[in-house]
């Protein structure tokens, strides 16, 4: 059984976190679905999805140091 934990929409993309059981999560970002993720893996995937969406909205600058 899947439990919806959190969701938002950024840059027109739905970002969702759901839990299927102990240390078993799914992160959905637009059409990308990453399932059977541990807590740590899901946290990393969720963070990457949020930050990527924010870059798409020009709310973050993801250039490397020294890059123009």
C-alpha positions as CSV (number, residue, x, y, z in Angstrom):
1,X,0.0,0.0,0.0
2,X,1.4,3.4,-1.0
3,X,1.0,6.4,1.3
4,X,1.3,9.9,-0.3
5,X,3.6,11.9,1.9
6,X,4.2,15.2,0.1
7,X,3.7,16.8,-3.2
8,X,4.2,20.2,-5.0
9,X,4.4,21.6,-8.5
10,X,7.4,23.7,-9.6
11,X,8.0,24.8,-13.2
12,X,4.9,22.9,-14.3
13,X,6.3,19.6,-13.0
14,X,4.6,17.6,-10.3
15,X,7.0,16.4,-7.6
16,X,5.8,13.7,-5.2
17,X,7.1,11.6,-2.4
18,X,5.2,8.4,-1.4
19,X,6.1,5.6,1.0
20,X,5.3,1.9,0.4
21,X,6.7,0.5,3.7
22,X,9.6,0.7,6.1
23,X,12.6,2.3,4.2
24,X,10.8,2.0,0.9
25,X,9.9,5.2,-1.0
26,X,9.0,6.4,-4.5
27,X,9.9,9.9,-5.8
28,X,8.0,11.1,-8.9
29,X,9.3,14.1,-10.9
30,X,7.2,14.8,-14.0
31,X,7.2,11.5,-15.9
32,X,10.3,10.2,-14.0
33,X,9.5,7.6,-11.4
34,X,12.2,6.3,-9.0
35,X,10.8,3.5,-6.9
36,X,12.2,1.1,-4.3
37,X,14.3,3.9,-2.8
38,X,15.8,3.8,0.7
39,X,15.2,6.9,2.9
40,X,18.6,8.3,2.0
41,X,18.2,7.6,-1.8
42,X,14.7,9.1,-1.7
43,X,16.0,12.2,0.1
44,X,18.7,12.7,-2.5
45,X,16.3,12.2,-5.4
46,X,13.7,14.5,-3.9
47,X,16.3,17.2,-3.3
48,X,17.6,16.9,-6.9
49,X,14.1,17.1,-8.4
50,X,13.2,20.2,-6.3
51,X,16.5,21.9,-7.2
52,X,16.3,21.1,-10.9
53,X,12.8,22.4,-11.0
54,X,13.9,25.6,-9.3
55,X,16.7,26.0,-11.9
56,X,14.1,25.6,-14.6
57,X,12.2,28.6,-13.1
58,X,15.4,30.6,-12.9
59,X,15.1,30.7,-9.1
60,X,18.5,29.1,-8.6
61,X,21.8,29.5,-10.4
62,X,23.5,26.2,-10.9
63,X,26.6,27.4,-12.6
64,X,29.9,26.1,-11.3
65,X,32.3,28.4,-9.4
66,X,34.2,30.5,-12.0
67,X,31.6,29.8,-14.7
68,X,30.0,32.7,-16.4
